[in-house]
Amino acid sequence: MTQINKLTLALLTAVLGEPEKQSGDEYLWQCPLCKDTGRDNLKFNAEKGVLWCFADESHAPQILKEILKKGKLNLKPVNANYNRDDRYKHIFSIQKQIEFKIYMQECNEKLLTIDILPFILLKKRGLNLSTAKDVKLGVDMNKKRWVIPTFQYSTERANTILGFEYRPFNFSKEGLTREKGTPTGLAMINSYKPTMEILAVVEGYFDGYALYQHLKEQKQIKYYHIVTPSNGIQSLLKHVSQVDFSKYKKFCLYVDNDEEGNKVAEKIIAKYPIFERVTTECGCKDFNEHYLKCIKNSLTN
């Protein structure tokens, strides 16, 4: 058995992902060294702060050594294994990924050729065509909708597409739909690069796009990896377990300043105290509104 000061469930969850099982004060995971098929070799007693592996007594000390190495979390978390789920195997096939990427590229290029839609995008969301091109935002003129790609969160593989979110041209959430038969998860606004020291979690795609544009204007985007839950704020707590915490030095939480956003933020910070809530004093509900009303206005006044 291995014990260490300040070893908490939140710390282990940040590294290992959500426990597979719970019994009272005890939490069980698949041991990352055993890879046990029962997925319960590694046990943590939250009351005693003790971690141990049933199969090999040397495993818990190795795991803790990695967690504490240089003050960083150096074990990778249990990421969402969508491609191991028979329901979603077809999404990760070469053929489907090519199909998604062709559609995404066509929609992105179409946006660049339509005069009125870039004007609406700029007026309603404050976003320019350069940002739309970078994040691969597009339009489907046949179905009259914005096409928002969902890139799977990863610090290793770039631009795997899980599916798309669709919105009417007026950006209304009424009529918002998502690609059927595709997985949900943590989605990337921009791809990970080794220079990125800060993880910025936003509530929605357009908050992420506005933050991306703002950071790019400030020449700070190379330090930020921006992510968002692909299926709404209520899923964020679950999806945070996909984060590879070892890749970042700082963790910022940009969620809406409303009752729902505040509740989720409170739960995330309770479970992952390394997150810092980013708020504004202007009364804006979300970062997209703040960027449009406060940041851009201050530049033009």
Phi, psi and omega per residue, in radians:
M1 nan 2.535 -3.100
T2 -2.209 2.282 -3.136
Q3 -2.192 2.537 -3.133
I4 -2.610 2.542 -3.136
N5 -1.061 2.387 3.037
K6 1.156 0.364 3.016
L7 -1.330 2.094 -3.054
T8 -2.195 2.875 3.070
L9 -1.088 -0.679 -3.136
A10 -1.073 -0.728 3.141
L11 -1.135 -0.796 3.141
L12 -1.163 -0.674 3.120
T13 -1.126 -0.632 3.118
A14 -1.084 -0.526 -3.104
V15 -1.653 -0.786 -2.995
L16 -1.688 -0.199 -3.044
G17 1.552 -3.069 -3.122
E18 -1.129 2.458 3.093
P19 -1.026 2.574 3.096
E20 -1.289 -0.622 -3.085
K21 -2.547 2.815 3.059
Q22 -2.476 2.433 3.053
S23 -2.456 1.786 -3.080
G24 1.106 -2.152 3.131
D25 -1.558 0.070 -3.084
E26 -1.836 2.380 -3.099
Y27 -2.161 2.389 -3.044
L28 -2.122 2.471 3.072
W29 -2.318 2.873 2.860
Q30 -1.205 2.298 3.108
C31 -1.238 2.189 -3.117
P32 -1.155 -0.259 3.099
L33 -1.664 -0.663 3.098
C34 -1.304 -0.657 -2.978
K35 0.983 0.723 -3.047
D36 -1.159 2.402 -3.095
T37 -1.210 -0.439 3.101
G38 -1.305 -0.261 3.091
R39 0.967 0.706 -3.136
D40 -2.592 0.306 -3.127
N41 -1.218 -0.573 -3.062
L42 -1.657 2.128 -3.068
K43 -2.169 2.458 3.087
F44 -2.199 2.230 3.050
N45 -1.706 1.890 -3.030
A46 -1.167 -0.543 -3.125
E47 -1.245 -0.695 -3.100
K48 -1.621 -0.284 -3.087
G49 1.225 0.578 -3.060
V50 -1.955 2.325 3.093
L51 -2.079 2.376 3.067
W52 -2.688 2.785 3.104
C53 -2.005 2.227 -3.116
F54 -1.122 -0.613 -3.008
A55 -1.382 -0.619 -3.053
D56 -2.608 2.051 -3.063
E57 -1.190 -0.218 3.132
S58 -1.471 -0.233 -3.034
H59 -1.229 -0.777 -3.129
A60 -1.043 -0.784 3.081
P61 -1.058 -0.638 3.108
Q62 -1.133 -0.731 -3.139
I63 -1.129 -0.784 3.136
L64 -1.159 -0.608 3.102
K65 -1.084 -0.704 3.120
E66 -1.186 -0.673 -3.139
I67 -1.099 -0.702 -3.046
L68 -1.608 -0.080 -3.077
K69 -1.031 2.050 3.112
K70 0.971 0.443 3.078
G71 1.300 0.228 -3.104
K72 -2.055 2.871 3.023
L73 -1.604 1.881 -3.000
N74 -1.867 0.072 3.017
L75 -1.661 2.453 3.114
K76 -1.367 2.510 3.129
P77 -1.318 2.972 3.049
V78 -1.387 1.770 -3.133
N79 -1.348 2.864 -3.140
A80 -1.162 2.075 -3.111
N81 -1.636 1.152 -3.089
Y82 -1.050 -0.689 -3.049
N83 -1.263 -0.119 3.048
R84 -1.589 -0.140 3.139
D85 -1.611 2.123 -3.086
D86 -0.988 -0.493 -3.129
R87 -1.122 -0.484 -2.975
Y88 -2.047 0.092 -3.093
K89 -1.004 -0.636 -3.099
H90 -1.154 -0.464 -3.132
I91 -1.127 -0.565 -3.063
F92 -1.670 0.089 3.081
S93 -1.220 2.675 3.140
I94 -1.023 -0.737 -3.105
Q95 -1.074 -0.786 -3.108
K96 -1.210 -0.684 3.121
Q97 -1.131 -0.673 3.074
I98 -1.123 -0.745 3.115
E99 -1.049 -0.808 3.116
F100 -1.060 -0.789 -3.045
K101 -1.210 -0.611 3.083
I102 -1.146 -0.788 3.132
Y103 -1.097 -0.774 3.132
M104 -1.050 -0.777 -3.113
Q105 -1.164 -0.710 3.116
E106 -1.097 -0.746 -3.126
C107 -1.199 -0.665 3.120
N108 -1.156 -0.752 3.130
E109 -1.185 -0.612 3.130
K110 -1.109 -0.696 3.125
L111 -1.016 -0.638 -3.090
L112 -1.252 -0.195 -3.086
T113 -1.891 -0.101 -3.099
I114 -1.780 2.091 -3.025
D115 -1.158 -0.822 -2.973
I116 -1.236 -0.633 -3.062
L117 -1.190 -0.738 3.035
P118 -1.054 -0.588 3.098
F119 -1.137 -0.761 3.113
I120 -1.113 -0.749 -3.137
L121 -1.055 -0.730 -3.136
L122 -1.232 -0.754 -3.087
K123 -1.253 -0.783 -3.047
K124 -1.448 -0.553 -3.051
R125 -2.129 -0.173 3.129
G126 1.316 0.263 -3.049
L127 -1.753 2.414 3.134
N128 -1.714 3.003 -3.082
L129 -1.170 -0.538 3.109
S130 -1.070 -0.736 3.090
T131 -1.158 -0.779 3.124
A132 -1.008 -0.691 3.133
K133 -1.170 -0.743 -3.116
D134 -1.108 -0.781 -3.046
V135 -1.574 -0.022 3.088
K136 1.171 0.504 3.007
L137 -1.183 2.412 -3.097
G138 -2.504 -3.080 3.105
V139 -2.358 2.539 3.024
D140 -1.942 1.820 -3.058
M141 -1.239 -0.517 3.129
N142 -1.157 -0.690 -3.108
K143 -1.771 0.032 3.065
K144 0.927 1.092 -3.109
R145 -2.687 2.685 2.957
W146 -1.319 2.512 -3.135
V147 -2.056 1.992 -3.051
I148 -1.977 1.948 -3.120
P149 -1.311 2.516 3.064
T150 -1.839 1.836 3.113
F151 -1.592 2.217 -3.125
Q152 -1.083 2.315 3.083
Y153 -1.054 2.299 3.077
S154 -2.889 2.576 2.995
T155 -1.863 0.164 -3.121
E156 -2.178 -0.863 -3.105
R157 -1.816 2.244 -3.093
A158 -1.733 2.431 2.877
N159 1.203 0.562 2.910
T160 -1.352 2.198 -3.060
I161 -1.674 2.142 3.101
L162 -1.472 -0.449 -3.109
G163 2.814 -2.710 -3.103
F164 -2.457 2.632 2.914
E165 -1.864 2.496 -3.118
Y166 -2.145 2.414 3.093
R167 -2.357 2.587 3.062
P168 -1.145 2.843 -3.055
F169 -1.078 -0.370 3.117
N170 -1.530 0.112 3.100
F171 1.185 0.165 -3.121
S172 -1.126 2.483 3.058
K173 -1.309 -0.279 2.990
E174 -1.306 2.060 -3.043
G175 1.773 -0.054 3.066
L176 -1.181 2.237 3.107
T177 -2.372 2.895 3.085
R178 -2.263 2.715 3.123
E179 -0.968 2.228 -3.116
K180 -1.295 2.577 3.047
G181 1.245 0.424 -3.140
T182 -2.118 2.683 -3.109
P183 -1.313 2.767 3.017
T184 -1.870 2.954 3.131
G185 2.908 -2.842 3.072
L186 -1.452 2.210 -3.071
A187 -1.923 2.532 3.140
M188 -1.652 2.371 2.973
I189 -1.448 -0.704 3.057
N190 -2.321 2.679 -3.094
S191 -1.299 2.592 -3.141
Y192 -1.219 2.452 3.013
K193 -2.347 2.672 -3.081
P194 -1.041 -0.344 3.129
T195 -1.340 -0.191 -3.030
M196 -1.393 1.959 -3.112
E197 -1.819 -0.203 -3.049
I198 -2.127 2.220 3.019
L199 -1.670 2.121 3.116
A200 -1.945 2.006 3.140
V201 -1.760 2.099 3.140
V202 -1.970 2.884 -3.066
E203 -1.420 -0.580 -3.062
G204 -2.500 2.949 -3.080
Y205 -1.042 -0.796 -3.049
F206 -1.282 -0.458 2.951
D207 -1.111 -0.743 3.131
G208 -1.139 -0.708 3.120
Y209 -1.137 -0.717 3.129
A210 -1.156 -0.720 3.103
L211 -1.133 -0.719 3.090
Y212 -1.012 -0.843 -3.107
Q213 -1.115 -0.749 3.132
H214 -1.065 -0.815 -3.123
L215 -1.172 -0.598 3.077
K216 -1.155 -0.726 3.098
E217 -1.107 -0.561 3.129
Q218 -1.538 0.050 -3.118
K219 1.011 0.667 -3.138
Q220 -2.083 -0.026 -3.003
I221 -1.096 -0.472 -3.112
K222 -1.139 -0.256 -3.131
Y223 -1.687 -0.132 -3.004
Y224 -2.045 2.320 2.956
H225 -1.895 2.028 -3.029
I226 -1.817 2.255 -3.114
V227 -2.362 2.815 -3.131
T228 -2.646 2.628 3.043
P229 -1.229 2.372 -3.065
S230 -1.336 -0.247 -3.059
N231 -2.334 0.643 2.979
G232 1.813 2.798 -3.036
I233 -1.073 -0.572 -3.081
Q234 -1.145 -0.368 -3.137
S235 -1.590 -0.098 -2.999
L236 -1.084 -0.768 -3.122
L237 -0.989 -0.745 3.118
K238 -1.141 -0.766 -3.029
H239 -1.300 -0.357 3.129
V240 -1.053 -0.464 3.139
S241 -1.124 -0.230 3.108
Q242 -1.387 -0.205 -3.056
V243 -1.183 2.376 2.989
D244 -1.553 1.581 -3.012
F245 -1.115 -0.376 -3.099
S246 -1.203 -0.252 -3.039
K247 -1.494 -0.192 -2.992
Y248 -2.218 2.786 3.088
K249 -1.869 -0.332 -3.090
K250 -2.488 2.576 -3.061
F251 -2.309 2.044 -3.066
C252 -2.014 2.386 -3.092
L253 -2.006 1.899 3.084
Y254 -1.867 1.632 3.072
V255 -2.112 2.849 -3.032
D256 -1.034 2.507 3.088
N257 -1.506 1.192 3.084
D258 -2.496 3.123 -3.040
E259 -1.031 -0.803 -3.109
E260 -1.150 -0.805 3.134
G261 -1.091 -0.696 3.141
N262 -1.138 -0.679 3.119
K263 -1.131 -0.779 -3.134
V264 -1.169 -0.733 3.124
A265 -1.037 -0.740 3.137
E266 -1.072 -0.726 3.141
K267 -1.186 -0.720 -3.129
I268 -1.133 -0.784 -3.109
I269 -1.187 -0.570 3.083
A270 -1.146 -0.659 -3.107
K271 -1.504 -0.596 -3.130
Y272 -2.214 1.423 -3.056
P273 -1.097 -0.203 3.127
I274 -1.240 -0.248 3.124
F275 -1.380 2.466 3.059
E276 -1.993 2.192 3.125
R277 -1.318 2.228 3.091
V278 -1.771 2.073 -3.133
T279 -2.248 2.875 3.089
T280 -2.106 2.787 -3.134
E281 -1.727 0.088 -3.039
C282 -1.542 -0.200 3.140
G283 1.580 0.023 3.111
C284 -1.153 2.522 -3.068
K285 -1.289 -0.710 -3.072
D286 -2.518 3.080 -3.045
F287 -1.216 -0.582 3.121
N288 -1.086 -0.757 3.097
E289 -1.128 -0.731 -3.138
H290 -1.114 -0.710 3.128
Y291 -1.125 -0.763 -3.076
L292 -1.235 -0.807 -3.019
K293 -1.518 -0.601 -3.013
C294 -1.842 -0.918 -3.059
I295 -1.213 -0.901 -3.110
K296 -1.189 -0.661 3.116
N297 -1.093 -0.656 -3.133
S298 -1.189 -0.449 3.131
L299 -1.379 -0.492 -3.096
T300 -1.618 -0.263 -3.126
N301 -1.545 nan nan
